[in-house]
Amino acid sequence: KYTIDWYFKWVASAFILSSMSLRGVDGFAMYDLSFSIIGVSLWCVVSFLWNDRALIILNLAGLGLLLRTFVGIMFP
């Protein structure tokens, strides 16, 4: 408790919950995507700190998909 991974996982979870709350609201798609990228990136850090391969794969795949979407929106 109160180790670096503890802070990262809670901040990451807050970003992901924030992005979920914005999902589907007109005009907030970029905020949703940005908050999701930040949250999943932080969860990637936590997965590496925990050395949990399942979480590493899940979060790296999710980050890749989010970044693909972000690049597609920014450079159509």
C-alpha positions in Angstrom: 0.0 0.0 0.0 1.2 3.5 -0.9 4.0 2.2 -3.2 4.6 3.6 -6.6 2.4 1.0 -8.3 -0.4 1.7 -5.9 -0.5 5.4 -7.0 -0.1 4.5 -10.7 -3.0 2.0 -10.6 -5.4 4.4 -8.9 -4.5 7.3 -11.2 -4.8 5.0 -14.2 -8.2 3.8 -13.1 -9.4 7.4 -12.6 -8.4 8.2 -16.2 -10.1 5.1 -17.6 -13.3 5.8 -15.6 -13.2 9.4 -16.7 -12.9 8.3 -20.3 -15.8 5.9 -19.9 -18.0 8.7 -18.5 -17.3 10.7 -21.6 -17.8 7.9 -24.1 -20.8 8.5 -26.3 -21.1 12.2 -25.4 -21.1 14.3 -28.6 -18.0 16.5 -28.9 -15.9 14.7 -26.3 -14.5 11.8 -28.4 -10.9 13.2 -28.3 -11.1 13.6 -24.5 -12.3 10.0 -24.2 -9.5 8.8 -26.5 -6.9 10.9 -24.7 -7.9 9.8 -21.2 -8.1 6.2 -22.4 -4.5 6.4 -23.8 -3.2 7.9 -20.5 -5.0 5.3 -18.4 -4.0 2.3 -20.4 -0.4 3.6 -20.6 -0.3 3.9 -16.8 -1.7 0.4 -16.5 1.0 -0.8 -18.8 3.6 0.6 -16.4 1.8 -1.2 -13.5 1.7 -4.5 -15.4 5.5 -4.3 -16.0 6.1 -3.4 -12.3 4.0 -6.4 -11.3 5.6 -8.6 -14.0 2.1 -9.8 -15.0 2.3 -11.1 -18.6 -1.5 -11.3 -19.1 -1.9 -7.6 -18.1 1.1 -6.6 -20.2 -0.4 -8.2 -23.3 -3.8 -6.8 -22.6 -2.7 -3.3 -22.0 -0.1 -3.2 -24.8 -2.7 -4.5 -27.3 -5.2 -1.9 -26.0 -2.7 0.9 -26.2 -1.8 -0.1 -29.8 -5.5 0.0 -30.8 -6.1 3.3 -29.1 -3.0 4.8 -30.7 -4.1 3.5 -34.1 -7.4 5.2 -33.7 -5.7 8.4 -32.4 -3.4 8.5 -35.5 -6.3 7.8 -37.8 -8.2 10.8 -36.4 -5.2 13.2 -36.3 -4.0 12.2 -39.8 -7.0 11.2 -42.0 
